[in-house]
Structure formats: C-alpha cells, structure tokens
C-alpha cells in the first residue's frame, strides 16, 4: 500500500514503554508534529511487570493513544512484547520488526531511549536503534537519544537542546493521560520532576524550558 504523507519530513520515535516518549520528549513531539509526520513505536506493553491486573495492559495502551493524539503523532505501532523482559526476546526478532517499520515509514530522523539508563528495556531499544539505522539500509540521516528522568548508570550528556517553552503545557497534558503512572515528587515520574528538568535544561541552553538530546549520528549529503 502506498502511503501519502502530508508534511515535510517523517520522524520515528522508539520507546520501550508507553509514557517513555512523553517523559523524554513530549514537548519536542508537539513542536515537531506541527510540520512533520511523527510515528511512534512502543515495544512493550509496559504493565505486566508492575500490575497483577491484566486489564492494565489495555489501560496503558489507551492512555498512550490519547496522549499522542494530543501531541500530534500520526500513527503508533504497538509491538506488545512483555514488560521488562526484552532481554528474553532474540535481538534479531526485535530488529527485524523495527526494520519493517522503518521501511514502511521512511523516517529521516529516529529518536531512541538513552544508553545511560539502568532500565534494561531502554538499553535494548537503544542497542537496536544503532543496528536498524545503520548506513546503506534505510532512509535515516539522524539518530538522537532523548533523556528519561530516573536512575542512570552515568549522567546524561546532552549536546542538543530543544526549546519547549511554548509546548511544556502540552507535554504535561499528555502525561496526565497516563494517570496510573503519575507519582508524587521526588519520584522521577512526577510533574514537578518534569518541570524541574525542563528548567535545568533551559538554564543550560539559555532557554526558559528545554528538552535535551544526544546526537548519535548525522549524515549530510
């Protein structure tokens, strides 16, 4: 099936769990979606390791749909791997599914979870991102990591900042759709944490509020 896209560029965001994308780059998604086609891949169902009630898998999926509809995401691909168990899935299987999505959506830019994260699922998605965006195989010209607040092996070291001063309220509104995941400060999944991090990254870059990224690869023709 031939897919016709309305905007100038196709962008693909990889996330291990529903809400990673909002926590890491919700403001940037809102900004980018104004002029680009944004696609999102959620690799795990993000619930089975945290909740005994299997209904939470569908709850989180619906929360993800609502949050990203608000942010302007064009389409979401749910791979439905078990939460916190990506290390039990053969890497080649994950990579093949991601390669098919890249072939379909033809992104010029891909965003991935960071490499500094202690969360094993995040690490595996990052490693897969390196593989599936390798040269000569696809349309990808730029690969970025976004920052996810939480426990890390080492501090995140950004080299790219995006002004989300105007988009921050949209980020918080999107996060509010993930009602089951919102915690009280100082938990990393608190609204105050997101605000504090945006202010710190803004201070570092001379902006009021910002999200930060690591540029991993850039190909210039």
N, C-alpha and C positions, 0 to 999 in steps of 0.2 A: 504493500500500500504506500503510495506517495503521500508524504506529509508536507503541507504547505504552512510555513510559519510566517507570522505577521510582522515580527520585529527584526532588528538588525543582526543580532547575534544569538547563538544558542549556548547556554551555560548549564553545566551539570553539577549538582551538589550531591556528594556522597555522605551518608550519615549512618552510623551503626545502629542508633536507636531513635525512635520518634521523640523529638524535642532537642536532640543534639544540634539540629540545623538552626533552630530559633535561639538557643543559648549561645551558639558560636557566631552566628552571622545573620540574625533575624533582621536587623536594620539594613544591612547590606543587601539582603534579598529584596527587601521592599524598594530600595533605591534602584537596584539593577532591573527589577521587573517592569519598571516604567518604560524601558526602551529595549528590553531583551526578552527572549524566551527562556524561562527558568524551568529546569527539570530537576526532580529530586528522587534519589534512590534511598530507601530505608531498608537496610539489610536484615535487621532482626525485628521480631515482634515487640521487643522491649518490655515485656511484662512477666513472662513465666518464671523468671528467677526471683522476682520481687513479690508477686502476688499469688496466693493459692487459688483465687477465683479466676478461672479461665476466661470469664467474661471481660476481664481487664484487657485482654489482647485486642478485642474489638473496640473497647472504650478508647484505648490509646490510638488505634488506627483512625477512629472518627475524629479524635482530637487533632491528630496530625492533618487530616484533610481540612478541617475548619481553620486551623492556624495558618496553613499555607495557602488556602484560598484567600484569606485576608492579606497575606503578603504578596500575592500575585503570581504564585507558582502555577505554571501551565499544566503540568502533569506529574504524578507521583508513581513511582514503581516500588511496590512492596515485595521484597523477596522472602519475608516470613521465616527466616532462619531463627532457631531458638535463641532466646536472650542469654547473653553471657556465655555462649557456647560456640562462638565462631571458630575457636581453635579445634573443635571436633569435626569441622567441615573441611574436606580437602581444598587446599588453596586453588587448585586448578578449576574446581567447580565454581567457586566464587568468581574467579577471574573470567571464566567463560561467560557467565551471566552478565557481568559488568561490560564485557567487550561487546556483547549483543546490544546492550542498551546504548553504548557509545556509538555503535554502528547505526542504530536507529535514529538517535537524536542529533548526531554530528556536532557535538559541542566544540567550541574553540577554547573554552576555559572550563577547568574542572576544579572544584573545591573539595578538600578532604579533611577528615579529623586530623589532629596533630600527632606527631611522632613522640612527643614528650609525655604523653598521658599514661598513667598507670593502668587504666582500663584496657584489658586485653582485646576486647572487641574493637576499640578505637585504634589500637595498634595494628590489628589485622587489616582493617579497612585502609589505613594509611599505606601499608605494605602492598596491598592490592592496587591501590591508586598508582603507585610507582610502576607497577607492571603493566597495567592496562592503558596507561598513557605513554608508553614507550614510543620512540620515534618510528616512522615508516609504517605504522599500523593504523593510524586514525587521523582525525582532524584536529586533535588537541594541540594548541600552541602554548598554553599557560597552565601551570598546576600550582595551586595555592593550598596551604593548610590554614584552617581557621582555629581560633582559640576557644577551648571549652573550659569554663571555670571548674576547678576540682583538684583532686590530688594528682600530683605530677612527679615524674622522675627528676626533672630539672625545669627551671623556669622557662616559660615560653619566650622566644626571642624574635619579636616581630620586626619585619623590615618594610611592611606596607601597612598604611592606616587608611581607613575609610571614614569620612565624616558622616555620622548618623544623627547629628543634632536634630534634624527635622524628622527623622524616621524612628527615633527612640520610642516614642509613644506607640507606634505601630508594632515594634518589637515586643513591648510589654503586653499589648493587647493580644498578640499572637501567643505569647507564653501563657496568658491567662486561660486559653483554651485547654491547656494541659493542666487542668485543675488538680489531678491526682499527684502531680509531680512538684507542685509549688511547696516550698518549705520556708520555715522562718529563718531569718538571719541569725547566725553567720553561715548557715548551710549554703554551699555553692549554688544550689537551685532555689535561691530566694530573689525576689525582685530587687531588694536593696543591694544584693551582691552584683546583679547585672548593672544597676545604676552606678555603683562604685567603680566597677571595672571600666565602664564606658567613660567615666570622668577621668580615671587614671590614664587610660589610653589617649583620651583627648588632651590631657595635660602634656603627655609625652610628645604629641604631634602638633601642638599649637591649635588644637580644635577644642570646641566645647565638649563634645561627646564623640567617641570614635570606637570602632571595632578594629582589631588588629589581625594581621595575617603574616604568614611566611611565604614568600615567593620561592617555590622549589625549582621551577623550570620555566623558561620563557624562550620561545623560538621566534626569531624575527626573520621574515623573508626579505 
